[in-house]
Amino acid sequence: MSFAEHSVESSPTVIRLTDYGVLPDSGLDAQPAMTKAIQAAAEIAGPVLLDCPKGCYHFYPEKAIRKPYYITNTTSEEENPDVTKTIGILLKGMHNLTFEGNGSLFIFHGKQTMFLLDGCKNIEIHNLHTDYARPTVTEMTITESGTHYFDVQVHPDSRYEIRDGKLFWIGEGWSFSEGPMQTYDPLRNTTWRMDNWSELTESVEELEPMKLRLHFDHQPEVVAGHVLQSRDGIRDQVGVFIVESSNITFSNVGLHFLHGLGVVGQFSDNLTFQRMDIAPRLETGRTVTGFADFIHMSSCRGKITVADSHFAGSHDDVVNVHGTYLRIVEQTSANTVKVRFMHPQTYGFLAFYPGDEIEFVRSGSLTTYAANEVVEVKRINPRELMLTLAQPIPEGIGSHDVIENVTWTPEVEVVNNHLARVPTRGILVTTRRKVEIKENVFERMQMSAILIALDAESWYESGKVTDLTITGNRFIECGRLEDPVILISPENTEVDESAPVHRGIVIKNNKFVTDDTLTLCAKSTRRLVFSANEIVTGGESMGRLSSVEDAIRLTACSEVEIIDNLFHDR
């Protein structure tokens, strides 16, 4: 029985957060009351409405739940050997729950994973806003510059100390002095990565509270009004983690700061994110929302939907959907094989379940050469698993060959979203199932707006594409000389037109407004269609491109159709 059918038959039992010892707008720690309310909801057999009366609630780390979780694409053993997560709101094993925020604002203190859903089914989270009291990405605005210095105004939500002339950022239980930096240009609504000015200084002095002067041994080339955003780069928490869960919906939810990775789905199915506002709250005056990616889906299945949402102010990609290749390191019998997580930031979780279908993939060509089924999975250590398979293992396994779990590959729909202030890419997707990217606005992505990759030597992000449609989108000044607006770039080192990596990609009815950036670069793709698109060029490099043919680069592609496109200057 579906949640909707169950809801028709019986009204949900209502659990009110305020009945468990907390009042909105009190400033007190809401975490103990939330835990009690969730425990009460878990004891009810039927559907439950967990109701949070409208107001502001604070969640402090002292009484937060602490549990170990291995999360994809986060930290290595060297960066952060302790995988314990500090969890503000934990839903574990919950079924048929509606979490109603009524427009409330949840403020999280310290570093926390705000929501964690583990083993849940049929969960809806509605009408809620979340934010950090002290975001772990700091901000300061350049006010003026001189021969060997520039001055900055520190944002009210950022705190600092100056120690022996060096700038340290201070938060609630954290501090850092070095790490990645971005610049935000409010006039063009763009951000880009850069060298960290704080690390290049000779010294830093405080002119007055929240106003600093950074001294250099050279003339710094800066622009007054630009905002400098700094972070330490350690993804020790995430914003939201959804693991081994199904039928999860977030709607009308504002996530206004996300530490580490943003919303992470891992081995879950049917996840929906609708009418999301992942951008700074206007009243804060902040310009940054995320420490890294916003929506990151790894080894999911069913359907991933991202719709009708606003994304602005990330420090990495907006949407990334992929699986994980594990390298074959040893064949221990006719039907057992040892596999290993290779990327430093992804390890520790069970990447296979009994009954999963798998494929053997050549690392050089990224092509499949055998299929099998998992019978048993044993965890040897956080990096290695032993798989027992239903059929004998194929002969001729290469030293760097990998295995993909093809059972955990989702359909994806990304529709009617606005993406802006992104220093990297808008959407990355690698999955063999149906993908639709339609009616979105991509505003000045600094790299490719859409990247279709695949590799077995760097990030080990798996998933060949077989059915992708990109239609009805508007791309506004995305990409740059080395980053085309749409990039289809599997990282195969053995390139052969007769052995394509990706197939079935249709790009139609889109509008590209560019500064003479290449519109499409594609490699190792069969059945590629580029039709009925409009390309409008101009800007500083005007004249580099003069036709549709100039705007497209193809390598080892076959069965390509490029028709009925319009090309003109602004």
Helices and strands as residue ranges (DSSP letters): H 3-9, E 13-16, G 17-20, H 31-42, E 48-51, E 56-59, G 61-63, E 65-68, E 84-92, E 95-108, E 113-118, E 121-132, E 138-145, E 149-154, E 160-163, E 166-170, E 175-176, E 181-185, E 190-194, H 197-200, E 203-208, E 211-215, E 227-230, E 238-243, E 246-255, E 261-266, E 269-274, E 277-278, G 282-284, E 295-298, E 301-307, E 310-312, E 319-324, E 326-333, E 336-340, E 357-361, E 368-381, E 384-389, E 402-405, E 411-415, E 418-420, E 427-429, E 435-438, E 441-443, E 450-452, E 461-462, E 468-471, E 474-476, E 486-488, E 502-508, E 511-513, E 520-523, E 525-531, E 534-537, G 549-551, E 552-555, E 558-563, E 566-569
